[in-house]
């Protein structure tokens, strides 16, 4: 069964450094998402991406965050100057069509630890 | 502010029993509803999706939706110890374009199935 893949599985970074989290969505999917989950808290939406542009973003997704689809397969989340509170699990998800009824399938996540 | 509410649990049931998980949501215009299972330290795994009022069955799982009451539930029949996990209710949010928006998650209900 096709799946969303994320790398790395764990990233440790010094505060203030830039970090790039990578995702390969399911190949025929058109919508891509980033979510995060701080330890013990709910999964929170960050951003959605469709047709090479941001479709929607949350209040969390401020100027230190950016997303990119640099080629036909990868989808990346960049955090420019990391803060301690950015420590969380970051999940990439994708869905097949531009249709609210399409389920989103999640990758295994990247655990980001900011020191 | 769109909200999804779940009892955090833990909900403890004996092996073989029916586990009943509940969820309410605030946005009356919501159209798509999902149940995800999340094992500790892992990513959300889609179990069920439901879009219209009534019941939807898939194996041991039954999702129930009542849009008038803004209520979604998940029943797990013949519960197994391997069902022990946190169950996340997620509601699809339509964006202004009418296309797929983000998922709004509840905090999850922790289910423990005792052998």
Interface residues (C-beta under 8 A of the other chain):
Chain A: X31 X33 X35 X41 X42 X43 X44 X45 X48 X50 X55 X56 X58 X89 X91 X93 X95 X97 X98 X99 X100 X101 X102 X103 X104 X105 X106 X107 X108 X109
Chain B: X31 X32 X34 X36 X42 X43 X44 X45 X46 X49 X51 X88 X90 X92 X94 X95 X97 X98 X99 X100 X101 X102 X103 X104 X105 X106 X107 X108
